[in-house]
Amino acid sequence: MDSYLEIAQRVLRASRRPMSPAGILDSAYAAGIVPKRLYGRTQVKTLQARLSEDVLYSQHSAFFRTEPGYFFLNELVADPTIPDKYKEKFEARRRIRDLHVAPFLGIDEEFVATCGAELMSDWSKLVGAAEKCNAIHYLESKTETGAALVVWTFSIVRRGSEVLSYRTGRYRNDRDTFMNKRTIGFPGVLSFYDCTLFSEGDYGVRENSLNAIKWDLDISAVAMHGGELPDPRPLGSVRVSQDDRPDVLLIVMDWTCPPWFEPTTRRLSLNDPRWLDLKRHNDVDDFEPWTQATLGVFCEAGTDP
């Protein structure tokens, strides 16, 4: 077994509380259990890497995260003397947000250009009309789309009259040009694999939207307390232009979060999460382009955010 991991196990068993790699090493040196051959100036970084790799890749890891940068032992989860707050597992997000693989759903640009407000406001009618015109199909690339628009869900999380917002970061490679802009949506590119027997002809937009929300907001089965989450509902569609990338078609999804959910920076890898009343937030230029386009769909759908 890796010596760093052995040391971490011994320290965490003794401390019986989550610790950071630096705290683990400090305690290990104080206890005199660090062998001389492990001497080095980057031991904290090495231990951090060993623990992170073990949690990510090992099917039977002895460790789990309780929050970013803090680790604890799986063997102590069943111990009734350990406080419950030490037993909640934090699933680290991937660095790249896009979890989907080709083929991606696309709708012909020429067809979208002919769609009126009624079709654009009703996703079911839109896909039905696109099917009749043979204008909807799957694409092997998000960038080489020919004359089609790749379809994305853009999910807005609602709590009463407020919507959840955050500032975009570099983990979304497709949207680096939006860096540090405020957004109110959680995007997901619609894939062939989103469409299931339960999709009811919507090509999997509800499944895609809910998966994006659960992933970005770290809503786990444990946090749900065995309950079910409400389905997002499509509000309408909008074509969005991008400076250096092909235009996309956004399906704006509206989702009311459960009463127990509260976003915090401790639990989420989001920048500056906060609830906004859009009636009072007048700085439209602070929003990235997808959000700016989405605001219009809210009004057209008669939604009162």
Secondary structure, DSSP 8 states (H G I E B T S, - for coil): --HHHHHHHHHHHHH-S-B-HHHHHHHHHHHT-S-GGG--TTHHHHHHHHHHHHHHH-TT-SEEEEETTEEEEGGGTT-TTS-GGGT-------SS-----S-EEEEEHHHHHH--HHHHT-HHHHHHHHHHTT-EEEES-SS--TTEEEEEEEEEEEETTEEEEEE--TT-GGGGGGTT-EE-EEEEE-BGGG--TTSTTSTTHHHHHHHHHHHHTT--TTTTTT------EEEEEEEE--SSS--EEEEEEEEE--TT----TTT---EEEEEE-TTT---GGGB-HHHHHHHHHHHHTT---
